[in-house]
Amino acid sequence: MEYTLYQLLWLFLIYSFAGWCLEVCAAAARRRHFVNIGYLNSPFCIIYGLSAAAFALFLPELTGRPLFLFLGGMIIASFLEYVSGVLLERIFGRKWWDYSGRKWNIGGYVCLFNSVLWGIGAVVSMKWLNPFFIALLSLIPAAAGRILLWILFSLLVLDAAGSSAAVLQMHHRLGPVARQVREDMQKLSYSLGNALTRRIQRRMIRAYPSLTLEELLRQRALREQEKARRKTSARVFAEGCSFYKLVSLFFIGSLLGDLVETVFCYVTAGVWMSRSSLVYGPFSIVWGFGCVLLTAFLYPYREKNDRYIFLAGTVLGGAYEYICSVLSELVFGTVFWDYSHIPFNLGGRINLLYCFFWGIVAVIWLKGIYPLLSGLIEKIPVRAGTIGCRIMLVFMIFNMALSALALGRYSQRQLAGSAQVQTTALGGFLDEHFPDERMERIYPNAKIVRE
């Protein structure tokens, strides 16, 4: 079953509300009183909605295979939960949830027990709940459904803006000394004349104990220590797992990935074949983003044993490759690889052997290649490295945007066949500079998906 954008948006809202109800009930059972759980003030918990929408987008073809559906839901939802936890901590300076006390957790952001529940939820939602909700949606007139959707999402955006402003306003008023902080908090409570803002802040503190004054002071002290550490190491370019380090690794990983795949094709097939993802330069962005993904997620665990990193790399790499395959087909109508002829494949998008390759690459990358590249990158002068990274970033963004447009236009020409393709100024430019011959040379394995 394929879902339309209209259906995906409604599923997002439905599951966000259902998730909020579940969280509130669980919190009430634990604390013996009502607590409005969630970042938003409205009755929505968006991590549930995002996960359900991701299930509907990426996992429809696994509905008939419950085990893989369970694993796919488990991985996708855990990924979203991890990313959400990291982003919230980076933005607001604290963890909004912490599973450090549970077994088999990763950084306190996700844990095995919750991931298993996510997997079960994926199976239940895709096989039974989604068809039921879609049937209910079909009873609502389309025009009324769209209007209601616009209203609800507008309220959701306003709610998110109000909640964020309330929390950030609290942080802005915090001083370095406890007494001054308490005084500022008192002034803040009186200066915030908006009753809605005060209610949001009070609810935030009740729902998340980590927003207490003591915790805020502790988090502020940690941030000050981090700032001091960065000042002392200001002469080192891209220290640790920083933004410029990841940009550099993306560029290097894209280049090395294209080289490795080109040599691999020659060794196995006896032909030199372009493996580039972009129209300019030998860059494989799948490998580039893969290097960034492995580094960003596994950097805190780089000192763990090889088996742990291999397992994590196998799961992350397989999930990443599967998602890339689905996105390329949805966005461009093109399939760049097909593993249907390889045993233990999943829809031709991934296979067990190549997932193991991702695991091996993760070990080699974190234990061997990354330390070497990291040391070389950090030896670059700060000014030269900063300017170089910015230039590379602009070039890669431009290259990816142009490649996407050229590939989309190529797909249009292939689907149109002998019929005339509508020509615009942009279309004419793409037809002239990126004709079929050139596109087929750059993407020799690309297959157009015809409806």
TORKOL-4160 file (C-alpha; in steps of 0.2 Angstrom, whole numbers, padded with zeros to 4 digits, m for minus):
451
<pt num="1" X="0000" Y="0000" Z="0000"/>
<pt num="2" X="0007" Y="0017" Z="m0005"/>
<pt num="3" X="0002" Y="0032" Z="0004"/>
<pt num="4" X="m0002" Y="0050" Z="m0002"/>
<pt num="5" X="0005" Y="0065" Z="0006"/>
<pt num="6" X="m0012" Y="0069" Z="0012"/>
<pt num="7" X="m0013" Y="0052" Z="0021"/>
<pt num="8" X="0005" Y="0054" Z="0028"/>
<pt num="9" X="0001" Y="0071" Z="0036"/>
<pt num="10" X="m0015" Y="0064" Z="0044"/>
<pt num="11" X="m0006" Y="0048" Z="0050"/>
<pt num="12" X="0007" Y="0060" Z="0058"/>
<pt num="13" X="m0006" Y="0069" Z="0067"/>
<pt num="14" X="m0016" Y="0054" Z="0072"/>
<pt num="15" X="m0001" Y="0045" Z="0079"/>
<pt num="16" X="0006" Y="0060" Z="0087"/>
<pt num="17" X="m0010" Y="0062" Z="0097"/>
<pt num="18" X="m0011" Y="0043" Z="0101"/>
<pt num="19" X="0007" Y="0044" Z="0107"/>
<pt num="20" X="0004" Y="0058" Z="0118"/>
<pt num="21" X="m0011" Y="0049" Z="0126"/>
<pt num="22" X="0000" Y="0034" Z="0129"/>
<pt num="23" X="0014" Y="0044" Z="0137"/>
<pt num="24" X="0002" Y="0054" Z="0148"/>
<pt num="25" X="m0006" Y="0037" Z="0154"/>
<pt num="26" X="0011" Y="0030" Z="0158"/>
<pt num="27" X="0017" Y="0045" Z="0167"/>
<pt num="28" X="0001" Y="0046" Z="0177"/>
<pt num="29" X="0003" Y="0028" Z="0182"/>
<pt num="30" X="0020" Y="0031" Z="0188"/>
<pt num="31" X="0018" Y="0048" Z="0197"/>
<pt num="32" X="0000" Y="0045" Z="0203"/>
<pt num="33" X="m0006" Y="0062" Z="0196"/>
<pt num="34" X="m0009" Y="0070" Z="0179"/>
<pt num="35" X="0007" Y="0077" Z="0170"/>
<pt num="36" X="0005" Y="0084" Z="0152"/>
<pt num="37" X="0020" Y="0075" Z="0144"/>
<pt num="38" X="0028" Y="0081" Z="0128"/>
<pt num="39" X="0038" Y="0096" Z="0122"/>
<pt num="40" X="0023" Y="0104" Z="0114"/>
<pt num="41" X="0009" Y="0112" Z="0124"/>
<pt num="42" X="m0004" Y="0104" Z="0113"/>
<pt num="43" X="m0009" Y="0086" Z="0115"/>
<pt num="44" X="0004" Y="0079" Z="0102"/>
<pt num="45" X="0020" Y="0070" Z="0104"/>
<pt num="46" X="0028" Y="0072" Z="0087"/>
<pt num="47" X="0041" Y="0058" Z="0089"/>
<pt num="48" X="0027" Y="0046" Z="0087"/>
<pt num="49" X="0020" Y="0055" Z="0072"/>
<pt num="50" X="0037" Y="0056" Z="0064"/>
<pt num="51" X="0040" Y="0037" Z="0067"/>
<pt num="52" X="0023" Y="0032" Z="0060"/>
<pt num="53" X="0025" Y="0043" Z="0045"/>
<pt num="54" X="0043" Y="0036" Z="0042"/>
<pt num="55" X="0035" Y="0018" Z="0043"/>
<pt num="56" X="0022" Y="0022" Z="0030"/>
<pt num="57" X="0035" Y="0030" Z="0019"/>
<pt num="58" X="0049" Y="0017" Z="0020"/>
<pt num="59" X="0041" Y="0001" Z="0025"/>
<pt num="60" X="0026" Y="m0003" Z="0014"/>
<pt num="61" X="0034" Y="m0016" Z="0004"/>
<pt num="62" X="0039" Y="m0025" Z="0020"/>
<pt num="63" X="0021" Y="m0027" Z="0026"/>
<pt num="64" X="0020" Y="m0045" Z="0021"/>
<pt num="65" X="0036" Y="m0049" Z="0030"/>
<pt num="66" X="0033" Y="m0046" Z="0048"/>
<pt num="67" X="0051" Y="m0050" Z="0054"/>
<pt num="68" X="0059" Y="m0037" Z="0042"/>
<pt num="69" X="0045" Y="m0025" Z="0046"/>
<pt num="70" X="0049" Y="m0027" Z="0064"/>
<pt num="71" X="0067" Y="m0024" Z="0062"/>
<pt num="72" X="0064" Y="m0010" Z="0050"/>
<pt num="73" X="0053" Y="m0001" Z="0062"/>
<pt num="74" X="0065" Y="m0004" Z="0076"/>
<pt num="75" X="0079" Y="0004" Z="0067"/>
<pt num="76" X="0070" Y="0019" Z="0059"/>
<pt num="77" X="0061" Y="0024" Z="0075"/>
<pt num="78" X="0077" Y="0022" Z="0086"/>
<pt num="79" X="0087" Y="0032" Z="0073"/>
<pt num="80" X="0074" Y="0046" Z="0074"/>
<pt num="81" X="0073" Y="0045" Z="0093"/>
<pt num="82" X="0092" Y="0046" Z="0094"/>
<pt num="83" X="0093" Y="0061" Z="0082"/>
<pt num="84" X="0079" Y="0070" Z="0091"/>
<pt num="85" X="0088" Y="0068" Z="0108"/>
<pt num="86" X="0105" Y="0074" Z="0101"/>
<pt num="87" X="0097" Y="0089" Z="0093"/>
<pt num="88" X="0087" Y="0094" Z="0108"/>
<pt num="89" X="0102" Y="0092" Z="0119"/>
<pt num="90" X="0113" Y="0103" Z="0107"/>
<pt num="91" X="0099" Y="0116" Z="0106"/>
<pt num="92" X="0093" Y="0117" Z="0124"/>
<pt num="93" X="0109" Y="0111" Z="0133"/>
<pt num="94" X="0101" Y="0096" Z="0142"/>
<pt num="95" X="0094" Y="0079" Z="0139"/>
<pt num="96" X="0075" Y="0078" Z="0138"/>
<pt num="97" X="0075" Y="0060" Z="0141"/>
<pt num="98" X="0088" Y="0048" Z="0148"/>
<pt num="99" X="0089" Y="0029" Z="0147"/>
<pt num="100" X="0106" Y="0028" Z="0154"/>
<pt num="101" X="0099" Y="0018" Z="0169"/>
<pt num="102" X="0093" Y="0004" Z="0157"/>
<pt num="103" X="0103" Y="m0010" Z="0149"/>
<pt num="104" X="0108" Y="m0009" Z="0131"/>
<pt num="105" X="0107" Y="0010" Z="0129"/>
<pt num="106" X="0116" Y="0021" Z="0117"/>
<pt num="107" X="0121" Y="0037" Z="0125"/>
<pt num="108" X="0105" Y="0037" Z="0135"/>
<pt num="109" X="0096" Y="0042" Z="0120"/>
<pt num="110" X="0089" Y="0025" Z="0115"/>
<pt num="111" X="0088" Y="0008" Z="0123"/>
<pt num="112" X="0084" Y="m0009" Z="0117"/>
<pt num="113" X="0068" Y="m0011" Z="0127"/>
<pt num="114" X="0061" Y="0005" Z="0119"/>
<pt num="115" X="0067" Y="0000" Z="0102"/>
<pt num="116" X="0059" Y="m0017" Z="0103"/>
<pt num="117" X="0042" Y="m0008" Z="0107"/>
<pt num="118" X="0045" Y="0003" Z="0092"/>
<pt num="119" X="0047" Y="m0013" Z="0081"/>
<pt num="120" X="0031" Y="m0020" Z="0088"/>
<pt num="121" X="0022" Y="m0004" Z="0085"/>
<pt num="122" X="0028" Y="m0004" Z="0067"/>
<pt num="123" X="0021" Y="m0021" Z="0064"/>
<pt num="124" X="0004" Y="m0016" Z="0072"/>
<pt num="125" X="0002" Y="0000" Z="0063"/>
<pt num="126" X="0007" Y="m0005" Z="0046"/>
<pt num="127" X="m0003" Y="m0021" Z="0046"/>
<pt num="128" X="m0019" Y="m0016" Z="0055"/>
<pt num="129" X="m0020" Y="0002" Z="0062"/>
<pt num="130" X="m0015" Y="0011" Z="0046"/>
<pt num="131" X="m0028" Y="0003" Z="0035"/>
<pt num="132" X="m0041" Y="0007" Z="0048"/>
<pt num="133" X="m0036" Y="0025" Z="0049"/>
<pt num="134" X="m0035" Y="0027" Z="0030"/>
<pt num="135" X="m0053" Y="0020" Z="0029"/>
<pt num="136" X="m0059" Y="0032" Z="0041"/>
<pt num="137" X="m0051" Y="0046" Z="0032"/>
<pt num="138" X="m0059" Y="0041" Z="0016"/>
<pt num="139" X="m0076" Y="0045" Z="0025"/>
<pt num="140" X="m0071" Y="0064" Z="0027"/>
<pt num="141" X="m0074" Y="0075" Z="0012"/>
<pt num="142" X="m0057" Y="0079" Z="0004"/>
<pt num="143" X="m0060" Y="0098" Z="0004"/>
<pt num="144" X="m0065" Y="0098" Z="0023"/>
<pt num="145" X="m0050" Y="0086" Z="0027"/>
<pt num="146" X="m0037" Y="0098" Z="0019"/>
<pt num="147" X="m0044" Y="0113" Z="0027"/>
<pt num="148" X="m0044" Y="0104" Z="0044"/>
<pt num="149" X="m0026" Y="0098" Z="0040"/>
<pt num="150" X="m0020" Y="0116" Z="0037"/>
<pt num="151" X="m0029" Y="0122" Z="0053"/>
<pt num="152" X="m0021" Y="0109" Z="0064"/>
<pt num="153" X="m0003" Y="0111" Z="0057"/>
<pt num="154" X="m0004" Y="0129" Z="0059"/>
<pt num="155" X="m0009" Y="0127" Z="0077"/>
<pt num="156" X="0005" Y="0115" Z="0079"/>
<pt num="157" X="0018" Y="0127" Z="0072"/>
<pt num="158" X="0012" Y="0141" Z="0083"/>
<pt num="159" X="0013" Y="0129" Z="0098"/>
<pt num="160" X="0030" Y="0123" Z="0094"/>
<pt num="161" X="0036" Y="0142" Z="0092"/>
<pt num="162" X="0028" Y="0146" Z="0109"/>
<pt num="163" X="0036" Y="0131" Z="0118"/>
<pt num="164" X="0053" Y="0135" Z="0110"/>
<pt num="165" X="0052" Y="0153" Z="0115"/>
<pt num="166" X="0047" Y="0149" Z="0133"/>
<pt num="167" X="0061" Y="0137" Z="0135"/>
<pt num="168" X="0075" Y="0148" Z="0127"/>
<pt num="169" X="0068" Y="0163" Z="0137"/>
<pt num="170" X="0071" Y="0154" Z="0153"/>
<pt num="171" X="0089" Y="0150" Z="0148"/>
<pt num="172" X="0093" Y="0167" Z="0142"/>
<pt num="173" X="0089" Y="0174" Z="0160"/>
<pt num="174" X="0100" Y="0162" Z="0169"/>
<pt num="175" X="0116" Y="0169" Z="0177"/>
<pt num="176" X="0132" Y="0161" Z="0182"/>
<pt num="177" X="0129" Y="0163" Z="0201"/>
<pt num="178" X="0115" Y="0153" Z="0210"/>
<pt num="179" X="0108" Y="0168" Z="0219"/>
<pt num="180" X="0108" Y="0179" Z="0204"/>
<pt num="181" X="0099" Y="0165" Z="0194"/>
<pt num="182" X="0086" Y="0164" Z="0207"/>
<pt num="183" X="0083" Y="0183" Z="0207"/>
<pt num="184" X="0082" Y="0183" Z="0188"/>
<pt num="185" X="0070" Y="0168" Z="0188"/>
<pt num="186" X="0059" Y="0179" Z="0200"/>
<pt num="187" X="0060" Y="0194" Z="0189"/>
<pt num="188" X="0057" Y="0183" Z="0174"/>
<pt num="189" X="0041" Y="0176" Z="0182"/>
<pt num="190" X="0034" Y="0193" Z="0184"/>
<pt num="191" X="0040" Y="0200" Z="0168"/>
<pt num="192" X="0032" Y="0187" Z="0157"/>
<pt num="193" X="0015" Y="0194" Z="0157"/>
<pt num="194" X="0009" Y="0182" Z="0145"/>
<pt num="195" X="m0001" Y="0169" Z="0154"/>
<pt num="196" X="0002" Y="0156" Z="0141"/>
<pt num="197" X="0021" Y="0157" Z="0142"/>
<pt num="198" X="0021" Y="0155" Z="0161"/>
<pt num="199" X="0009" Y="0140" Z="0159"/>
<pt num="200" X="0021" Y="0132" Z="0146"/>
<pt num="201" X="0036" Y="0135" Z="0157"/>
<pt num="202" X="0027" Y="0127" Z="0173"/>
<pt num="203" X="0022" Y="0112" Z="0163"/>
<pt num="204" X="0039" Y="0110" Z="0156"/>
<pt num="205" X="0047" Y="0109" Z="0173"/>
<pt num="206" X="0033" Y="0097" Z="0179"/>
<pt num="207" X="0035" Y="0086" Z="0164"/>
<pt num="208" X="0054" Y="0086" Z="0164"/>
<pt num="209" X="0063" Y="0086" Z="0180"/>
<pt num="210" X="0079" Y="0090" Z="0171"/>
<pt num="211" X="0072" Y="0108" Z="0169"/>
<pt num="212" X="0074" Y="0111" Z="0188"/>
<pt num="213" X="0085" Y="0125" Z="0193"/>
<pt num="214" X="0099" Y="0114" Z="0200"/>
<pt num="215" X="0100" Y="0104" Z="0184"/>
<pt num="216" X="0100" Y="0120" Z="0173"/>
<pt num="217" X="0115" Y="0126" Z="0184"/>
<pt num="218" X="0124" Y="0110" Z="0181"/>
<pt num="219" X="0121" Y="0110" Z="0163"/>
<pt num="220" X="0127" Y="0128" Z="0162"/>
<pt num="221" X="0143" Y="0124" Z="0171"/>
<pt num="222" X="0146" Y="0110" Z="0159"/>
<pt num="223" X="0143" Y="0122" Z="0144"/>
<pt num="224" X="0155" Y="0135" Z="0152"/>
<pt num="225" X="0168" Y="0121" Z="0154"/>
<pt num="226" X="0166" Y="0116" Z="0136"/>
<pt num="227" X="0168" Y="0134" Z="0130"/>
<pt num="228" X="0184" Y="0136" Z="0140"/>
<pt num="229" X="0191" Y="0119" Z="0133"/>
<pt num="230" X="0187" Y="0126" Z="0115"/>
<pt num="231" X="0196" Y="0142" Z="0118"/>
<pt num="232" X="0211" Y="0133" Z="0124"/>
<pt num="233" X="0211" Y="0122" Z="0108"/>
<pt num="234" X="0206" Y="0136" Z="0096"/>
<pt num="235" X="0222" Y="0134" Z="0087"/>
<pt num="236" X="0217" Y="0116" Z="0082"/>
<pt num="237" X="0207" Y="0115" Z="0066"/>
<pt num="238" X="0191" Y="0104" Z="0067"/>
<pt num="239" X="0196" Y="0096" Z="0084"/>
<pt num="240" X="0186" Y="0080" Z="0089"/>
<pt num="241" X="0169" Y="0076" Z="0080"/>
<pt num="242" X="0166" Y="0094" Z="0075"/>
<pt num="243" X="0156" Y="0102" Z="0060"/>
<pt num="244" X="0171" Y="0105" Z="0050"/>
<pt num="245" X="0178" Y="0088" Z="0053"/>
<pt num="246" X="0162" Y="0080" Z="0047"/>
<pt num="247" X="0162" Y="0091" Z="0031"/>
<pt num="248" X="0180" Y="0086" Z="0028"/>
<pt num="249" X="0176" Y="0068" Z="0030"/>
<pt num="250" X="0161" Y="0069" Z="0019"/>
<pt num="251" X="0172" Y="0076" Z="0005"/>
<pt num="252" X="0185" Y="0063" Z="0007"/>
<pt num="253" X="0173" Y="0049" Z="0010"/>
<pt num="254" X="0164" Y="0053" Z="m0006"/>
<pt num="255" X="0180" Y="0053" Z="m0016"/>
<pt num="256" X="0187" Y="0037" Z="m0008"/>
<pt num="257" X="0170" Y="0028" Z="m0010"/>
<pt num="258" X="0169" Y="0032" Z="m0028"/>
<pt num="259" X="0187" Y="0026" Z="m0031"/>
<pt num="260" X="0184" Y="0010" Z="m0021"/>
<pt num="261" X="0168" Y="0006" Z="m0031"/>
<pt num="262" X="0176" Y="0009" Z="m0047"/>
<pt num="263" X="0191" Y="m0003" Z="m0043"/>
<pt num="264" X="0179" Y="m0016" Z="m0036"/>
<pt num="265" X="0168" Y="m0015" Z="m0053"/>
<pt num="266" X="0184" Y="m0017" Z="m0063"/>
<pt num="267" X="0190" Y="m0032" Z="m0052"/>
<pt num="268" X="0173" Y="m0041" Z="m0052"/>
<pt num="269" X="0166" Y="m0036" Z="m0069"/>
<pt num="270" X="0182" Y="m0032" Z="m0079"/>
<pt num="271" X="0176" Y="m0015" Z="m0085"/>
<pt num="272" X="0179" Y="0003" Z="m0079"/>
<pt num="273" X="0162" Y="0010" Z="m0075"/>
<pt num="274" X="0157" Y="0027" Z="m0067"/>
<pt num="275" X="0151" Y="0025" Z="m0049"/>
<pt num="276" X="0149" Y="0044" Z="m0046"/>
<pt num="277" X="0133" Y="0051" Z="m0039"/>
<pt num="278" X="0136" Y="0068" Z="m0046"/>
<pt num="279" X="0138" Y="0076" Z="m0063"/>
<pt num="280" X="0154" Y="0085" Z="m0058"/>
<pt num="281" X="0169" Y="0075" Z="m0051"/>
<pt num="282" X="0171" Y="0057" Z="m0044"/>
<pt num="283" X="0161" Y="0058" Z="m0029"/>
<pt num="284" X="0149" Y="0045" Z="m0022"/>
<pt num="285" X="0138" Y="0055" Z="m0009"/>
<pt num="286" X="0131" Y="0038" Z="m0003"/>
<pt num="287" X="0148" Y="0034" Z="0004"/>
<pt num="288" X="0151" Y="0052" Z="0009"/>
<pt num="289" X="0135" Y="0053" Z="0020"/>
<pt num="290" X="0139" Y="0035" Z="0026"/>
<pt num="291" X="0156" Y="0041" Z="0033"/>
<pt num="292" X="0148" Y="0055" Z="0041"/>
<pt num="293" X="0134" Y="0044" Z="0048"/>
<pt num="294" X="0146" Y="0031" Z="0055"/>
<pt num="295" X="0158" Y="0044" Z="0062"/>
<pt num="296" X="0144" Y="0055" Z="0070"/>
<pt num="297" X="0135" Y="0040" Z="0078"/>
<pt num="298" X="0149" Y="0029" Z="0083"/>
<pt num="299" X="0162" Y="0042" Z="0088"/>
<pt num="300" X="0158" Y="0041" Z="0106"/>
<pt num="301" X="0160" Y="0022" Z="0105"/>
<pt num="302" X="0176" Y="0021" Z="0095"/>
<pt num="303" X="0186" Y="0013" Z="0110"/>
<pt num="304" X="0174" Y="m0002" Z="0111"/>
<pt num="305" X="0178" Y="m0019" Z="0105"/>
<pt num="306" X="0177" Y="m0023" Z="0086"/>
<pt num="307" X="0162" Y="m0034" Z="0088"/>
<pt num="308" X="0152" Y="m0020" Z="0095"/>
<pt num="309" X="0157" Y="m0008" Z="0081"/>
<pt num="310" X="0154" Y="m0022" Z="0068"/>
<pt num="311" X="0136" Y="m0025" Z="0074"/>
<pt num="312" X="0132" Y="m0007" Z="0075"/>
<pt num="313" X="0140" Y="m0003" Z="0057"/>
<pt num="314" X="0130" Y="m0018" Z="0050"/>
<pt num="315" X="0113" Y="m0012" Z="0056"/>
<pt num="316" X="0117" Y="0007" Z="0053"/>
<pt num="317" X="0124" Y="0003" Z="0035"/>
<pt num="318" X="0110" Y="m0008" Z="0030"/>
<pt num="319" X="0096" Y="0004" Z="0036"/>
<pt num="320" X="0105" Y="0019" Z="0028"/>
<pt num="321" X="0107" Y="0010" Z="0011"/>
<pt num="322" X="0089" Y="0004" Z="0012"/>
<pt num="323" X="0083" Y="0022" Z="0015"/>
<pt num="324" X="0094" Y="0029" Z="0001"/>
<pt num="325" X="0087" Y="0016" Z="m0011"/>
<pt num="326" X="0069" Y="0021" Z="m0006"/>
<pt num="327" X="0072" Y="0040" Z="m0007"/>
<pt num="328" X="0080" Y="0039" Z="m0024"/>
<pt num="329" X="0066" Y="0029" Z="m0031"/>
<pt num="330" X="0053" Y="0041" Z="m0023"/>
<pt num="331" X="0061" Y="0057" Z="m0028"/>
<pt num="332" X="0069" Y="0053" Z="m0045"/>
<pt num="333" X="0060" Y="0037" Z="m0050"/>
<pt num="334" X="0076" Y="0029" Z="m0052"/>
<pt num="335" X="0085" Y="0013" Z="m0045"/>
<pt num="336" X="0103" Y="0015" Z="m0044"/>
<pt num="337" X="0107" Y="m0003" Z="m0038"/>
<pt num="338" X="0097" Y="m0019" Z="m0037"/>
<pt num="339" X="0103" Y="m0034" Z="m0027"/>
<pt num="340" X="0088" Y="m0045" Z="m0032"/>
<pt num="341" X="0101" Y="m0058" Z="m0039"/>
<pt num="342" X="0110" Y="m0059" Z="m0022"/>
<pt num="343" X="0104" Y="m0071" Z="m0009"/>
<pt num="344" X="0097" Y="m0064" Z="0007"/>
<pt num="345" X="0091" Y="m0048" Z="m0001"/>
<pt num="346" X="0077" Y="m0037" Z="0005"/>
<pt num="347" X="0067" Y="m0030" Z="m0010"/>
<pt num="348" X="0083" Y="m0029" Z="m0020"/>
<pt num="349" X="0088" Y="m0014" Z="m0010"/>
<pt num="350" X="0100" Y="m0022" Z="0003"/>
<pt num="351" X="0107" Y="m0039" Z="0006"/>
<pt num="352" X="0115" Y="m0048" Z="0020"/>
<pt num="353" X="0132" Y="m0049" Z="0012"/>
<pt num="354" X="0134" Y="m0030" Z="0009"/>
<pt num="355" X="0127" Y="m0026" Z="0026"/>
<pt num="356" X="0142" Y="m0036" Z="0033"/>
<pt num="357" X="0153" Y="m0026" Z="0022"/>
<pt num="358" X="0146" Y="m0010" Z="0031"/>
<pt num="359" X="0150" Y="m0018" Z="0047"/>
<pt num="360" X="0168" Y="m0022" Z="0041"/>
<pt num="361" X="0170" Y="m0004" Z="0034"/>
<pt num="362" X="0164" Y="0003" Z="0051"/>
<pt num="363" X="0178" Y="m0006" Z="0060"/>
<pt num="364" X="0191" Y="m0002" Z="0048"/>
<pt num="365" X="0185" Y="0016" Z="0047"/>
<pt num="366" X="0184" Y="0019" Z="0066"/>
<pt num="367" X="0200" Y="0009" Z="0071"/>
<pt num="368" X="0211" Y="0013" Z="0056"/>
<pt num="369" X="0206" Y="0026" Z="0043"/>
<pt num="370" X="0197" Y="0039" Z="0054"/>
<pt num="371" X="0212" Y="0042" Z="0067"/>
<pt num="372" X="0224" Y="0044" Z="0052"/>
<pt num="373" X="0212" Y="0056" Z="0043"/>
<pt num="374" X="0207" Y="0065" Z="0059"/>
<pt num="375" X="0226" Y="0068" Z="0063"/>
<pt num="376" X="0229" Y="0075" Z="0046"/>
<pt num="377" X="0214" Y="0086" Z="0045"/>
<pt num="378" X="0218" Y="0094" Z="0062"/>
<pt num="379" X="0236" Y="0098" Z="0056"/>
<pt num="380" X="0228" Y="0110" Z="0043"/>
<pt num="381" X="0230" Y="0129" Z="0048"/>
<pt num="382" X="0213" Y="0135" Z="0055"/>
<pt num="383" X="0210" Y="0149" Z="0043"/>
<pt num="384" X="0215" Y="0138" Z="0028"/>
<pt num="385" X="0204" Y="0124" Z="0034"/>
<pt num="386" X="0189" Y="0135" Z="0038"/>
<pt num="387" X="0190" Y="0143" Z="0021"/>
<pt num="388" X="0193" Y="0127" Z="0012"/>
<pt num="389" X="0178" Y="0118" Z="0020"/>
<pt num="390" X="0166" Y="0132" Z="0016"/>
<pt num="391" X="0172" Y="0131" Z="m0002"/>
<pt num="392" X="0169" Y="0112" Z="m0003"/>
<pt num="393" X="0153" Y="0114" Z="0006"/>
<pt num="394" X="0146" Y="0127" Z="m0007"/>
<pt num="395" X="0153" Y="0116" Z="m0021"/>
<pt num="396" X="0145" Y="0100" Z="m0015"/>
<pt num="397" X="0128" Y="0108" Z="m0012"/>
<pt num="398" X="0128" Y="0116" Z="m0030"/>
<pt num="399" X="0134" Y="0100" Z="m0037"/>
<pt num="400" X="0121" Y="0089" Z="m0028"/>
<pt num="401" X="0107" Y="0102" Z="m0033"/>
<pt num="402" X="0112" Y="0102" Z="m0051"/>
<pt num="403" X="0114" Y="0083" Z="m0052"/>
<pt num="404" X="0097" Y="0081" Z="m0044"/>
<pt num="405" X="0089" Y="0093" Z="m0058"/>
<pt num="406" X="0099" Y="0084" Z="m0072"/>
<pt num="407" X="0093" Y="0067" Z="m0066"/>
<pt num="408" X="0075" Y="0072" Z="m0064"/>
<pt num="409" X="0076" Y="0079" Z="m0082"/>
<pt num="410" X="0083" Y="0063" Z="m0088"/>
<pt num="411" X="0070" Y="0053" Z="m0080"/>
<pt num="412" X="0057" Y="0064" Z="m0088"/>
<pt num="413" X="0064" Y="0061" Z="m0105"/>
<pt num="414" X="0065" Y="0043" Z="m0103"/>
<pt num="415" X="0047" Y="0041" Z="m0097"/>
<pt num="416" X="0041" Y="0052" Z="m0111"/>
<pt num="417" X="0049" Y="0041" Z="m0124"/>
<pt num="418" X="0045" Y="0048" Z="m0141"/>
<pt num="419" X="0033" Y="0061" Z="m0135"/>
<pt num="420" X="0038" Y="0079" Z="m0134"/>
<pt num="421" X="0044" Y="0084" Z="m0116"/>
<pt num="422" X="0038" Y="0101" Z="m0110"/>
<pt num="423" X="0053" Y="0113" Z="m0112"/>
<pt num="424" X="0057" Y="0128" Z="m0101"/>
<pt num="425" X="0072" Y="0138" Z="m0099"/>
<pt num="426" X="0079" Y="0127" Z="m0086"/>
<pt num="427" X="0074" Y="0111" Z="m0095"/>
<pt num="428" X="0082" Y="0117" Z="m0111"/>
<pt num="429" X="0098" Y="0121" Z="m0102"/>
<pt num="430" X="0098" Y="0103" Z="m0094"/>
<pt num="431" X="0094" Y="0095" Z="m0111"/>
<pt num="432" X="0109" Y="0104" Z="m0119"/>
<pt num="433" X="0122" Y="0101" Z="m0106"/>
<pt num="434" X="0116" Y="0084" Z="m0099"/>
<pt num="435" X="0109" Y="0074" Z="m0114"/>
<pt num="436" X="0105" Y="0056" Z="m0112"/>
<pt num="437" X="0122" Y="0050" Z="m0118"/>
<pt num="438" X="0131" Y="0060" Z="m0104"/>
<pt num="439" X="0119" Y="0054" Z="m0091"/>
<pt num="440" X="0120" Y="0036" Z="m0096"/>
<pt num="441" X="0139" Y="0037" Z="m0095"/>
<pt num="442" X="0138" Y="0045" Z="m0077"/>
<pt num="443" X="0125" Y="0033" Z="m0071"/>
<pt num="444" X="0127" Y="0017" Z="m0081"/>
<pt num="445" X="0117" Y="0007" Z="m0069"/>
<pt num="446" X="0102" Y="0019" Z="m0066"/>
<pt num="447" X="0085" Y="0011" Z="m0070"/>
<pt num="448" X="0070" Y="0021" Z="m0073"/>
<pt num="449" X="0055" Y="0015" Z="m0063"/>
<pt num="450" X="0039" Y="0015" Z="m0074"/>
<pt num="451" X="0022" Y="0015" Z="m0066"/>
